[in-house]
Amino acid sequence: MGKKKRLKRADRTYKDLKQKQKAKIADWMFEKTCDYYREHDKLPEGEDSEKIAEQIYQRVKGIAEKASFDEIYRLYLYRLPRYETRIAENGLPERKEKKKEDADKPKAKKKGVGKKVCPNCGRKMKQQFIGLQHCKCGMSWKKDIGYFERTGDMVFALERRKVGKKTKQCPVMRYR
């Protein structure tokens, strides 16, 4: 089954791509056009537009192996007047500096991994329930009370509480 999917993926043309992938390609085209416009203060023509289409085609080749250069070039030429209108109306979009800006932003959260760091040992705490995280050293964090030291008689559980019409599960601490 895995082999069929792999072959099927390699046989895709531009038309076979998902709408999201086509939108990504359109973004690449617009981005390359804006880069060219910043350098030359005009839209690409003739050989320059062919070079840009070639750069985009190299990226598309990874997604759709059977896509032809002519198909991508025709698509780029078709969209070029629309990009001209878009740039004339809205101006050039600000260039995104990936490395510097991304360093300031917090990274995307992975499932099951909280941002909390243990104040004792500095390790990342593991999430047991939503709003309750633990560290190996015996430290825990609960949403409403903050950091606390675990003892042997503590038991953590989910308690069902009715809020309006909904039933929610909330983490609670019980003692033996």
HUURUR-V695494 format. One record per backbone hydrogen bond with DSSP energy under -1.0 kcal/mol. CO is the residue of the C=O (numbers start at 0). NH is the residue of the N-H. If there is no record, write none. Layout:
BEGIN
{{CO & NH} {CO & NH}}
END
This chain:
BEGIN
{{0 & 4} {1 & 5} {2 & 6} {3 & 7} {4 & 8} {5 & 9} {6 & 10} {8 & 11} {11 & 65} {13 & 16} {17 & 21} {18 & 22} {19 & 23} {20 & 24} {21 & 25} {22 & 26} {23 & 27} {24 & 28} {25 & 29} {26 & 30} {27 & 31} {28 & 32} {29 & 33} {30 & 34} {31 & 35} {32 & 36} {33 & 37} {34 & 38} {35 & 39} {36 & 40} {44 & 47} {45 & 49} {46 & 50} {47 & 51} {48 & 52} {49 & 53} {50 & 54} {51 & 55} {52 & 56} {53 & 57} {54 & 58} {55 & 59} {56 & 60} {59 & 62} {59 & 63} {63 & 66} {67 & 71} {68 & 72} {69 & 73} {70 & 74} {71 & 75} {72 & 76} {73 & 77} {74 & 78} {75 & 79} {78 & 82} {79 & 83} {80 & 84} {81 & 85} {82 & 86} {83 & 87} {84 & 88} {85 & 89} {86 & 90} {96 & 100} {97 & 101} {98 & 102} {100 & 104} {109 & 112} {111 & 126} {115 & 124} {117 & 121} {122 & 117} {125 & 133} {128 & 131} {130 & 142} {131 & 127} {131 & 128} {132 & 140} {133 & 125} {134 & 137} {137 & 149} {138 & 134} {139 & 147} {140 & 132} {141 & 145} {145 & 141} {147 & 139} {150 & 153} {152 & 175} {154 & 173} {156 & 171} {158 & 169} {160 & 167} {162 & 165} {165 & 162} {167 & 160} {169 & 158} {171 & 156} {173 & 154}}
END
